[in-house]
Amino acid sequence: MSKEPTPKDWDKLWLEYNKSLKAWMQAFESLQKATKDVQSKYNDVMAKALKESSDKTMNQFTENWQKSMSQAGIDTFKQFGNNWQKIFNQSGMDQVKTYGDMMNTFAETWQKMWGK
């Protein structure tokens, strides 16, 4: 039989959770800032390119940009998915999976009943 966690253990876990959540929020804010910066720089590049480039150069640039963004996005989402799979496959995460499945079922049922 497992020993009941003491209140100090819960406090420690809660503090660790909050620390992790704050780190995630900072990373998310950094990602948002980087996204805004990338969009701004892209707009600057496109404005300059439209003024100074030929149609052929613009088409090549657009094609290369789409390929690189697609590949970067695919790799990023693959890594994100793999990381979540690893987390969910760790012991103790079964409860989270079960809760998520239950909430999805609830949402589907709610939609069927009230979404019409």
C-alpha positions as a Markdown table, in Angstrom:
| # | Residue | x | y | z |
|---|---|---|---|---|
| 1 | Met | 0.0 | 0.0 | 0.0 |
| 2 | Ser | 1.3 | 3.5 | -0.8 |
| 3 | Lys | 1.9 | 6.0 | 1.9 |
| 4 | Glu | -0.4 | 9.1 | 1.9 |
| 5 | Pro | 1.5 | 12.2 | 0.9 |
| 6 | Thr | 2.1 | 14.7 | 3.7 |
| 7 | Pro | 0.9 | 18.3 | 3.3 |
| 8 | Lys | 4.5 | 19.4 | 2.8 |
| 9 | Asp | 4.8 | 17.0 | -0.1 |
| 10 | Trp | 1.7 | 18.5 | -1.7 |
| 11 | Asp | 3.0 | 22.1 | -1.0 |
| 12 | Lys | 6.3 | 21.1 | -2.7 |
| 13 | Leu | 4.5 | 19.6 | -5.7 |
| 14 | Trp | 2.3 | 22.6 | -6.0 |
| 15 | Leu | 5.2 | 25.0 | -5.9 |
| 16 | Glu | 7.1 | 22.9 | -8.5 |
| 17 | Tyr | 3.9 | 23.0 | -10.7 |
| 18 | Asn | 3.6 | 26.8 | -10.4 |
| 19 | Lys | 7.3 | 27.2 | -11.2 |
| 20 | Ser | 6.9 | 25.0 | -14.4 |
| 21 | Leu | 3.7 | 26.9 | -15.3 |
| 22 | Lys | 5.5 | 30.2 | -15.0 |
| 23 | Ala | 8.4 | 28.9 | -17.2 |
| 24 | Trp | 5.9 | 27.7 | -19.8 |
| 25 | Met | 4.2 | 31.1 | -19.7 |
| 26 | Gln | 7.5 | 32.9 | -20.3 |
| 27 | Ala | 8.4 | 30.5 | -23.1 |
| 28 | Phe | 4.9 | 31.1 | -24.7 |
| 29 | Glu | 5.3 | 34.9 | -24.4 |
| 30 | Ser | 8.8 | 34.6 | -26.0 |
| 31 | Leu | 7.2 | 32.6 | -28.8 |
| 32 | Gln | 4.5 | 35.2 | -29.3 |
| 33 | Lys | 7.2 | 38.0 | -29.4 |
| 34 | Ala | 9.3 | 36.0 | -31.9 |
| 35 | Thr | 6.3 | 35.3 | -34.1 |
| 36 | Lys | 5.5 | 39.0 | -34.2 |
| 37 | Asp | 9.1 | 39.9 | -35.0 |
| 38 | Val | 9.2 | 37.3 | -37.8 |
| 39 | Gln | 6.0 | 38.6 | -39.3 |
| 40 | Ser | 7.3 | 42.2 | -39.1 |
| 41 | Lys | 10.6 | 41.3 | -40.8 |
| 42 | Tyr | 8.7 | 39.2 | -43.4 |
| 43 | Asn | 6.5 | 42.3 | -44.2 |
| 44 | Asp | 9.7 | 44.4 | -44.5 |
| 45 | Val | 11.4 | 41.9 | -46.8 |
| 46 | Met | 8.3 | 41.5 | -49.0 |
| 47 | Ala | 7.8 | 45.3 | -49.3 |
| 48 | Lys | 11.4 | 45.7 | -50.4 |
| 49 | Ala | 11.2 | 42.7 | -52.7 |
| 50 | Leu | 8.1 | 44.0 | -54.4 |
| 51 | Lys | 9.8 | 47.3 | -55.2 |
| 52 | Glu | 13.1 | 45.9 | -56.3 |
| 53 | Ser | 12.6 | 42.4 | -57.7 |
| 54 | Ser | 11.4 | 40.8 | -60.9 |
| 55 | Asp | 8.4 | 38.5 | -61.1 |
| 56 | Lys | 10.7 | 35.5 | -61.5 |
| 57 | Thr | 12.7 | 36.4 | -58.4 |
| 58 | Met | 9.5 | 36.9 | -56.4 |
| 59 | Asn | 8.1 | 33.6 | -57.5 |
| 60 | Gln | 11.3 | 31.8 | -56.6 |
| 61 | Phe | 11.3 | 33.5 | -53.2 |
| 62 | Thr | 7.7 | 32.7 | -52.5 |
| 63 | Glu | 8.2 | 29.1 | -53.5 |
| 64 | Asn | 11.3 | 28.7 | -51.3 |
| 65 | Trp | 9.6 | 30.5 | -48.4 |
| 66 | Gln | 6.6 | 28.2 | -48.5 |
| 67 | Lys | 8.8 | 25.1 | -48.6 |
| 68 | Ser | 10.9 | 26.2 | -45.7 |
| 69 | Met | 7.9 | 27.3 | -43.6 |
| 70 | Ser | 6.1 | 24.0 | -44.4 |
| 71 | Gln | 9.1 | 21.9 | -43.4 |
| 72 | Ala | 9.8 | 24.0 | -40.2 |
| 73 | Gly | 6.1 | 23.6 | -39.2 |
| 74 | Ile | 6.0 | 19.9 | -39.9 |
| 75 | Asp | 9.2 | 19.3 | -37.9 |
| 76 | Thr | 8.0 | 21.5 | -35.0 |
| 77 | Phe | 4.6 | 19.8 | -34.8 |
| 78 | Lys | 6.2 | 16.4 | -35.0 |
| 79 | Gln | 8.5 | 17.3 | -32.1 |
| 80 | Phe | 5.6 | 18.8 | -30.1 |
| 81 | Gly | 3.5 | 15.6 | -30.7 |
| 82 | Asn | 6.4 | 13.3 | -29.8 |
| 83 | Asn | 7.0 | 15.3 | -26.6 |
| 84 | Trp | 3.4 | 15.1 | -25.6 |
| 85 | Gln | 3.4 | 11.3 | -26.3 |
| 86 | Lys | 6.4 | 10.9 | -24.0 |
| 87 | Ile | 4.7 | 12.8 | -21.3 |
| 88 | Phe | 1.5 | 10.9 | -21.5 |
| 89 | Asn | 3.3 | 7.6 | -21.6 |
| 90 | Gln | 5.1 | 8.3 | -18.3 |
| 91 | Ser | 3.7 | 6.7 | -15.3 |
| 92 | Gly | 1.1 | 8.7 | -13.5 |
| 93 | Met | -0.2 | 10.3 | -16.6 |
| 94 | Asp | -2.9 | 7.7 | -17.2 |
| 95 | Gln | -5.2 | 9.7 | -14.9 |
| 96 | Val | -4.7 | 12.8 | -17.1 |
| 97 | Lys | -5.4 | 10.8 | -20.2 |
| 98 | Thr | -8.5 | 9.3 | -18.7 |
| 99 | Tyr | -9.7 | 12.8 | -17.6 |
| 100 | Gly | -9.1 | 14.2 | -21.1 |
| 101 | Asp | -10.9 | 11.3 | -22.7 |
| 102 | Met | -13.8 | 11.8 | -20.3 |
| 103 | Met | -14.0 | 15.5 | -21.0 |
| 104 | Asn | -13.9 | 14.8 | -24.8 |
| 105 | Thr | -16.8 | 12.4 | -24.4 |
| 106 | Phe | -18.7 | 14.9 | -22.3 |
| 107 | Ala | -18.1 | 17.7 | -24.9 |
| 108 | Glu | -19.3 | 15.4 | -27.7 |
| 109 | Thr | -22.4 | 14.4 | -25.7 |
| 110 | Trp | -23.1 | 18.0 | -24.9 |
| 111 | Gln | -22.8 | 19.0 | -28.5 |
| 112 | Lys | -25.2 | 16.2 | -29.6 |
| 113 | Met | -27.7 | 17.2 | -27.0 |
| 114 | Trp | -27.6 | 21.0 | -27.2 |
| 115 | Gly | -25.8 | 21.8 | -30.5 |
| 116 | Lys | -28.8 | 21.4 | -32.7 |
